[in-house]
Amino acid sequence: MKRFYGRAPLQSRQRRALVQALAAGALGATGIGVSTAQLLGKVPRPLPAGRSIYTLRGEVTVDEIAADLNTAITPNSRVRTGPGGQVAFVVGSEAFLLRANSRMDLMQDEHTGLTRALRLLSGKLLSVFGSGRFRAQTSLATIGIRGTGVYLEAEAERSYICTCYGTTRIAAIDDPSLSEEVVTRHHDAPRYVYATGRSDARIQPAPFVNHTDDELALLEALVGRTPPFSVPGEYGAPRRDY
């Protein structure tokens, strides 16, 4: 099993500016950029008791029924989005942003009753996880998760996995011996997992694509946390006053 420890955070000027703005509170009391706030909602904060969905647009179904803001998403729900669909929601201490043309199944632990696993059958998913161990799966990869932000894309011939921060163990689903442990601070080691190829080349470095720091900050806000890049050393702590 390979092990990767993240290098210094990505050094693009845009990313450095965003991280500095988040740390300084320049993006507002919520720490969310204006464009993302307009896209996903105005004031990200923990949802009221009994509510699962923060915002949705377009075609979204939960357990085969068209969803609205009052739809409950349970620890073993099936969530689907159509063209132009998108939904941001919370289940327990985990928060998710499911993009268009995606199919996701949550899986409940029979002992605790909590969601401890998910399957992304197709599409794109950004998610943040609380304490404890969690497992994500595509048709090509399994991802063991510990206190992490993760972005996934599930395609027929390859899966994309960005460990945004924290620790994951990525393995080929058809050969668990093909695996890599990734420990990162800030999108340091995105990976592709391919359906075919030489055994030493099935897991490959990938670029950083299709998700943002302010989306991660929004999801963490929905479960009362801040990501580590916005408030160094305070990840997992309650959010400051709004």
N, C-alpha and C positions, 0 to 999 in steps of 0.2 A: 504494500500500500504506500503510495506517495503521500508526502505531507508538504503543504505549502503554507508558509507564514508570510502574510502580506507585507509588501514593501511600503514605503511612504505613500500617503494618499496621492491620487492622480493630480497632476500638476498643471492642468489647463487653466488658463486665466479665468475662464468663466466659472469653473468649479471652485477655485480658490475664493473668488469673489462671493459666490453663493454661500460657501461655508462660513466665511467671515461675517456675512450679513446675518446668517442664522445665529451665530454665536453672539453677535452684538445686538440682536433684537431688531435689526433694521427692517425686517420683513413684517413687523407688527407684533402685537402682543401674542399672537398665536404662533409666530415663527413661520408662517406660510406665505409664499409669494402670491401676489395679486392674481396672476393668471391662473394658478392652480386653485386659489380660493374661488374665483369666478367659475371655474370648470367643475369643481367638486362640491362647492358649498361655501357659505360665507364665514362661519365661525366654527372651526373644528374643535370639539370638546367631547368628553365622554357622553355617550348617548343615555337618555333616560332609561330607567329600568323597564324591561320588557320590549325595548325597541332594538332591532337588529340593523336596519338599513339607514345609513347616513344620507346617501344621495344615489339616485339612479336616473338613467336616461335611456331612451330607445327601448328595444325589446329585451326584457329581462324576465325569466321565469324561475320560480323556486318550487321544487318538487312538482314540476309540470304545470304549475298554475302561474298566470301572469302576476307579476309582483308590483306592489306599490310601497310607499314609505312605511306602511303599517304591517307589511308582511314579516312574519317571524321566520328567521333562519335558524335551524336547530343544529346540534352537533353532528347529525348525519344527513343533512339536506343535500339535494342536488341543485346546483345553480347553473343556469344557462344564459348566455347573451347572444343576441342576433346581430346582424349588421348595424353598426352605429350604436349598439347597446353598451352600457357600462354600469357597474354597480360597485359602490364602496360600502362595506358592511363589517360588523363585529360579531364574533361568536366567542364568548368567554373572554380570555385575555389576548386573543388573536384578532387582528384586523386585516382586511383583504380589499384589494382593488382588482376586480375582474374586468378585463377589457372586452372589446367586441369579438364576436364569433368564437366564444370560448365555452368550454364545458368542464365543470369542476364538480367533484363529489367529495363531501366531507365524510369522515369516518369516525364514529364514536367509540371510545374505549368502553368495553362492557363492564369493567370494574368501577371506573370513576364516573362514567357518564359524560366525560368531557371529550371534546374533539382533540384527538392526538395524531391524526393523520389526514391527508388529503390526496386526492388523485386528480391531476390536471390532464384530462383526456385530449384536449386540443385548446389552442389559444394562448393567452398571455395573462399572467397573474403576478401582482406585487403583493407581498404579505409581510407582516411583522408578528413575532412570536414572543410570548412571555417566558417565564421560567419553566424548567422541565424539558423533557425531550419530546420532539415532534418528528413525524416522518412525512415527507412529500414524495410523490411518485408521478412520473410520466410513463409513456409506453416504453421508454428507453432507459430511464434512470431512476434510481432511488436516492433521496437526499435526507440524511439524518441531520436534524436541526437542533441547536442548543442556543436559545436566547438570541435570535438572529433576525435580521431583515433579509429577505430572499426575493429575487425576481426570476420568474420562470417563463419560458416559451416552449410549447410542445408542438413539434412538427413530426411528420411521418419519418423523415430520415435523420433528424437530429433534434436534440433538446438543448436549450440554452439555460444555464444556471449562473446567476450572479449572486454570490454571497456578499451582500451589501455591507454587512459588518457582523462580527461574531464568528461562529464555528459551524461548519457543515462537514459531512462526510458524503462524498458523491461516488456512486458506484453504478456500473452498467447493470441493468436489471437482469440480463440473461447470463451474466458472469460476474458475480459479486467480488471475485478476486481482482477485477479491474476497478480499482477504487483510488480515491485521493482524498485526504483530509485537507480542508482549506480553512485557514484562520486569517481573517482580514479585518482591517479597520475602516476602509472606505472604498469599496468596489475594486479592490486590488487584484482580484484573480477570477474574472468571469471565465466560464468554461462551456465548451460544446461537448456533448456526448453523442457520438455517431452510432447509427444502427449497424454499420458494417465497417470493416477495415482491419488492419493489423492490430493485434491485441495491445501493442504498446502505443497505438495512435488513436484509439477509440475516444479517449478523453484529451481534448486539446484546448489551449488558450483561446479566448474569444475577446472581442472588443466590448466596451461598455456601451449598451444601446437601450433605448426605448423606456427608460424610467428616470426619475429625477429625485433629488434630495428633498425638495419640498413636498413631493408626494409621500415619501417615507415619513417626513415630519408630521404630515397630516394624519397618516394612519396611526402613528404612535400617539398623537394627541387624542385620537378617538378612544384609546384604552388608557389614557392618563399617564403616558410616558413621554420622554424626549429621546431622540436618537443620539448616539454617542458623539456624532460629529457636530451637533449643535450646542451641547452643553457638556464639554469634556469631563469625564469622571462621574457623571450623574445619570448614566443610562439606567433605566429601571426605577428611578426615583419619581415620586409624584410630580406632575407638572406644576410650575409656579403659577401664581395667581394670574387669571386671565386679564 
